[in-house]
């Protein structure tokens, strides 16, 4: 090993380090050698090589880790404790074979053998996540199967959602009282998945409102939501043959400012006093403000959101609440779209299978068998 290979690393070190440098250069045969293994670390993005060794008797306080590329001398890359038996080089470049050695920092009596060449490579598949791949593959297989079945006319049955069934009741009540229905699609833009789901539900609500000739008002928080909501409502009126009943002011653009929008919607509630408020979409700090105002005017209120932190406010201030996933399920129920219904059915099936797996795994663990729990363990 060239004498100069330690120089940049040990420059400015103690006199003992200088003695080590001199000993390595002059008396390499006097050193105690031991084997060193170097291998690529699997299941990663590359750039990592693992070193392992069995330390000699009475190892030194510190090791210097040396690394060499093809046709280049060994050079120090790190200093580690003498009690360690493994090291990970996280600075390796992918595709380059490296060799390693260990040398005692302040003791010239220890120097490992050269390790076999090791090359860092990126793994295209993390075998530690096989369990995740199995669940995903099962889920997508079920999705494709159930979608195909739905497209062939298969009718799936799902549990009843009380809030969803109450929508027609709320619109019927508004019709009997001669008042309108206020539909609030949340405060997010059209690129939010909750707003998209709200537009699907709006189509069903607009068809019922058109059928019963019940006034419908939809205040929107952005120009994009306004454009989509207007087309949805217009199409719904056309679907039931009530195009003449559609009014261009039924869908209104208010503002993109969150609390300015809320203030405007509260003003609509207090002035028009609708008999039913449908709050379906993404809501944040304004949820309780809207729900309290609707409760104050005596409207029947149906709310739904996937924002878990806002659900308590809707639960205490509204008559019905679509909780979390129920909100997305409602859009699938009402759309009757085979792809949405198939996805919903697959999701429910996978949940049932996971619950069964948890129960079976718990029973097996209690009997001393851990293979199922270990397979589903995450890292």
FILOKOL-98139 format. One line per 8 residues: number of its first residue (from 1); for each residue x, y, z of C-alpha. Coordinates in Angstrom, 1 decimal, decimal comma. Example, Ala and Ser with C-alpha at 12.3 -4.5 7.8 and 13.67 -1.06 7.14 Angstrom:
<atoms>
1) 12,3 -4,5 7,8; 13,7 -1,1 7,1
</atoms>
This chain:
<atoms>
1) 0,0 0,0 0,0; 1,6 3,3 -1,0; 3,0 5,4 1,8; 1,3 8,6 0,5; -2,2 7,1 0,6; -2,7 8,0 4,3; -1,1 11,5 4,0; -4,2 13,7 3,2
9) -6,2 11,9 5,9; -3,6 11,9 8,7; -2,0 15,3 8,1; -2,2 17,3 11,3; -2,8 14,1 13,4; -0,8 13,1 16,4; 2,7 11,7 16,5; 1,2 8,2 16,9
17) -0,5 8,6 13,5; 2,8 9,5 11,9; 4,3 6,4 13,4; 1,4 4,3 12,0; 2,0 5,8 8,5; 5,7 5,0 8,7; 5,1 1,5 9,9; 2,7 0,8 7,1
25) 5,2 1,9 4,6; 8,3 0,2 6,1; 7,0 -2,9 7,8; 3,9 -4,2 6,1; 5,0 -7,9 6,8; 4,9 -7,2 10,6; 1,1 -6,4 10,6; -1,6 -8,7 11,8
33) -4,0 -9,4 9,0; -7,6 -10,6 9,1; -10,3 -11,1 6,5; -12,7 -8,4 5,4; -15,9 -9,0 3,4; -17,5 -6,3 1,2; -20,9 -6,8 -0,5; -23,5 -4,7 -2,2
41) -26,5 -3,9 0,1; -29,7 -5,2 -1,5; -33,1 -3,6 -1,7; -31,9 -0,1 -2,0; -31,3 2,6 -4,6; -27,6 1,8 -4,8; -24,6 3,8 -3,6; -24,2 1,6 -0,5
49) -21,7 -1,2 0,2; -21,6 -3,1 3,4; -18,4 -4,2 5,2; -18,2 -7,0 7,8; -15,3 -8,6 9,6; -14,4 -10,6 12,6; -12,1 -8,4 14,7; -8,7 -9,7 15,8
57) -8,0 -10,2 19,5; -7,6 -6,9 21,4; -8,7 -4,6 18,6; -7,5 -1,0 18,5; -9,7 1,9 19,7; -10,3 3,1 16,2; -10,2 1,8 12,6; -9,5 3,8 9,5
65) -11,6 2,6 6,6; -9,6 2,6 3,3; -11,2 2,3 -0,1; -9,6 1,8 -3,6; -11,0 2,0 -7,1; -9,5 0,0 -10,0; -6,0 1,1 -10,7; -6,0 3,6 -7,9
73) -4,4 3,5 -4,4; -6,2 3,0 -1,2; -7,4 6,2 0,4; -9,1 6,8 3,8; -12,9 7,5 3,8; -13,9 7,3 7,4; -12,8 6,6 11,0; -14,9 4,2 13,1
81) -14,8 2,7 16,6; -12,6 -0,3 17,2; -15,4 -2,4 18,7; -17,4 -2,3 15,5; -17,7 -5,4 13,3; -19,6 -3,8 10,4; -19,6 -0,6 8,4; -21,7 0,8 5,5
89) -20,1 2,9 2,9; -22,8 5,3 1,7; -20,6 7,3 -0,7; -20,0 4,6 -3,3; -20,8 5,2 -6,9; -23,0 2,7 -8,7; -21,3 0,4 -11,2; -17,7 0,9 -9,9
97) -16,0 -2,0 -8,2; -14,4 -1,1 -4,9; -11,9 -2,8 -2,6; -11,6 -2,0 1,1; -9,1 -2,4 4,0; -9,1 -1,6 7,7; -6,1 -0,1 9,4; -5,7 0,8 13,1
105) -5,5 4,5 13,5; -2,9 4,7 16,2; -1,5 1,2 16,1; 0,7 -0,2 13,4; 0,0 -3,8 14,3; -3,4 -4,3 12,6; -4,3 -4,2 8,9; -7,0 -6,2 7,3
113) -6,7 -8,2 4,1; -8,0 -6,6 1,0; -11,7 -7,3 0,5; -13,0 -8,9 -2,7; -14,3 -6,3 -5,2; -17,8 -5,1 -4,4; -20,1 -3,0 -6,7; -23,0 -0,9 -5,6
121) -26,2 -1,4 -7,7; -29,7 -0,1 -7,5; -32,4 -2,8 -6,9; -35,4 -2,5 -9,1; -37,5 -4,5 -6,6; -37,3 -4,3 -2,8; -37,9 -7,9 -1,7; -38,6 -6,7 1,8
129) -41,8 -5,2 0,4; -43,1 -8,4 -1,1; -46,1 -8,3 1,2; -47,1 -4,9 -0,1; -46,8 -6,1 -3,7; -49,0 -9,1 -2,9; -51,8 -6,9 -1,4; -51,6 -4,4 -4,3
137) -51,7 -7,2 -6,9; -54,7 -8,8 -5,2; -56,4 -5,4 -5,0; -56,0 -4,6 -8,7; -57,0 -8,1 -9,7; -60,2 -7,7 -7,7; -60,8 -4,2 -9,1; -60,5 -5,5 -12,7
145) -62,7 -8,5 -11,9; -65,5 -6,5 -10,2; -65,4 -3,8 -12,9; -65,8 -6,4 -15,6; -68,7 -8,0 -13,7; -70,4 -4,6 -13,2; -70,1 -3,8 -16,9; -71,9 -7,1 -17,7
153) -74,8 -5,9 -15,6; -74,0 -7,4 -12,2; -75,6 -5,4 -9,4; -73,5 -5,2 -6,3; -75,1 -4,8 -2,9; -73,6 -2,5 -0,3; -74,5 -1,5 3,2; -77,0 1,3 3,6
161) -75,7 4,8 4,2; -78,3 6,8 6,2; -77,0 10,2 5,1; -77,2 9,2 1,5; -80,8 8,0 1,8; -81,7 11,2 3,6; -80,8 13,4 0,6; -84,1 12,7 -1,2
169) -85,9 13,2 2,1; -84,3 16,6 2,5; -85,2 17,6 -1,0; -88,8 16,4 -0,5; -89,0 18,4 2,7; -87,8 21,5 0,9; -90,5 20,9 -1,8; -93,3 20,6 0,8
177) -92,2 23,8 2,5; -91,8 25,7 -0,7; -88,2 26,5 0,1; -84,9 25,8 -1,7; -81,9 23,5 -1,3; -78,4 25,0 -0,7; -75,6 22,8 -2,0; -72,1 23,8 -0,8
185) -69,3 21,9 -2,6; -66,5 22,7 -0,1; -63,8 25,3 -0,3; -61,2 23,5 -2,5; -60,6 23,8 -6,3; -61,7 21,3 -8,9; -58,4 19,5 -8,8; -59,2 18,2 -5,3
193) -60,6 14,6 -5,2; -63,2 15,6 -2,7; -64,5 18,3 -5,0; -64,7 15,9 -7,9; -66,7 13,5 -5,7; -68,9 16,4 -4,7; -69,7 17,1 -8,4; -70,9 13,5 -8,9
201) -73,2 13,9 -5,9; -74,4 17,3 -7,2; -75,5 15,7 -10,4; -77,9 13,4 -8,5; -79,1 16,2 -6,2; -79,8 18,4 -9,2; -81,8 15,7 -11,0; -84,0 15,2 -7,9
209) -84,4 19,0 -7,5; -85,4 19,3 -11,1; -87,8 16,4 -10,9; -89,6 18,0 -7,8; -89,2 21,5 -9,1; -87,3 22,5 -6,0; -85,1 25,6 -6,1; -81,5 24,7 -6,0
217) -78,6 27,1 -5,3; -74,9 26,2 -5,6; -72,4 28,8 -4,4; -68,9 27,9 -5,6; -65,4 28,9 -4,4; -63,5 29,1 -7,7; -64,1 29,8 -11,4; -63,2 26,1 -12,3
225) -65,6 24,7 -9,8; -68,3 27,1 -11,0; -67,8 26,0 -14,6; -68,0 22,3 -13,8; -70,9 22,7 -11,4; -72,9 24,8 -13,9; -72,5 22,1 -16,6; -73,4 19,4 -14,1
233) -76,6 21,1 -13,0; -77,5 22,0 -16,5; -77,0 18,4 -17,7; -79,0 17,1 -14,7; -82,0 19,3 -15,7; -81,7 18,1 -19,2; -81,6 14,5 -18,1; -85,1 14,7 -16,5
241) -86,5 16,8 -19,3; -86,7 20,1 -17,3; -84,3 22,2 -19,4; -86,7 25,2 -19,2; -86,7 25,1 -15,4; -82,9 25,7 -15,3; -81,8 29,2 -14,4; -78,3 30,5 -15,0
249) -78,1 32,0 -11,5; -78,6 28,7 -9,8; -74,8 28,2 -9,8; -72,8 31,2 -8,6; -69,2 32,0 -8,3; -68,5 33,7 -5,0; -64,7 34,1 -4,3; -61,6 32,1 -3,8
257) -61,0 33,7 -0,4; -61,9 31,1 2,2; -63,6 33,2 4,9; -65,1 35,7 2,4; -66,7 32,7 0,7; -68,0 31,5 4,1; -69,4 34,9 4,9; -71,2 35,0 1,6
265) -72,7 31,5 2,1; -73,8 32,3 5,6; -75,5 35,4 4,3; -77,4 33,3 1,7; -78,5 31,0 4,5; -79,8 33,8 6,7; -81,5 35,6 3,8; -83,0 32,8 1,8
273) -83,5 30,3 4,7; -83,3 27,1 2,7; -85,0 24,1 4,1; -82,0 21,8 3,4; -78,3 22,4 3,5; -76,0 19,9 1,8; -72,4 20,4 2,8; -70,4 17,9 0,7
281) -66,7 18,5 -0,1; -63,4 19,5 1,5; -64,0 21,7 4,5; -61,6 23,2 7,0; -61,9 25,8 9,8; -65,2 27,1 8,2; -67,1 23,8 8,8; -68,5 24,7 12,2
289) -69,4 28,3 11,1; -71,5 26,9 8,2; -73,0 24,1 10,2; -74,0 26,3 13,2; -75,6 28,9 10,9; -77,6 26,1 9,1; -78,7 24,7 12,5; -79,8 28,2 13,6
297) -82,2 28,6 10,6; -83,7 25,2 11,3; -82,6 23,5 8,0; -82,1 19,8 7,7; -78,4 19,4 7,1; -76,5 16,6 5,5; -72,7 16,9 5,5; -69,8 14,8 4,2
305) -66,1 15,2 4,1; -62,9 13,1 4,1; -61,2 15,6 6,4; -61,2 13,7 9,6; -60,4 16,7 11,8; -63,7 18,5 10,7; -66,0 15,5 11,2; -66,7 16,2 14,9
313) -68,2 19,6 14,0; -70,5 18,1 11,4; -71,5 15,3 13,6; -72,7 17,6 16,4; -74,3 20,3 14,2; -75,8 18,3 11,3; -78,6 15,8 11,0; -76,6 13,3 8,9
321) -72,9 13,0 8,3; -71,1 11,0 5,7; -67,9 10,0 7,6; -64,7 9,7 5,7; -64,9 6,8 3,2; -68,7 7,0 3,2; -68,4 10,2 1,3; -66,5 8,6 -1,6
329) -68,8 5,6 -1,5; -71,8 8,0 -1,9; -70,4 9,3 -5,2; -70,0 5,7 -6,5; -73,5 4,8 -5,3; -75,1 7,7 -7,0; -73,1 7,7 -10,3; -73,9 4,0 -11,0
337) -70,6 4,0 -12,9; -69,3 0,4 -13,3; -65,7 1,5 -12,7; -66,5 3,3 -9,4; -68,8 0,5 -8,2; -66,2 -2,2 -9,1; -63,4 -0,2 -7,2; -65,7 0,2 -4,2
345) -66,5 -3,5 -4,2; -62,8 -4,5 -4,5; -61,9 -2,1 -1,6; -64,5 -3,7 0,6; -63,4 -7,2 -0,3; -59,7 -6,4 0,5; -60,7 -5,0 3,8; -62,6 -8,1 4,7
353) -59,6 -10,2 3,7; -57,2 -8,1 5,8; -59,4 -8,4 8,8; -59,5 -12,2 8,4; -55,7 -12,2 8,0; -55,3 -10,2 11,2; -57,5 -12,6 13,1; -55,8 -15,7 11,7
361) -52,4 -14,1 12,4; -53,3 -13,4 16,0; -54,5 -17,0 16,5; -51,3 -18,4 15,0; -49,1 -16,1 17,1; -50,9 -17,3 20,2; -50,1 -20,9 19,1; -46,4 -20,0 18,6
369) -46,4 -19,7 14,8; -45,1 -16,3 13,7; -44,6 -16,8 9,9; -47,8 -15,0 8,9; -47,0 -12,0 11,1; -43,5 -11,9 9,8; -44,6 -11,9 6,2; -46,8 -8,9 6,8
377) -44,3 -7,0 8,9; -43,4 -3,6 7,5; -39,9 -2,1 7,4
</atoms>
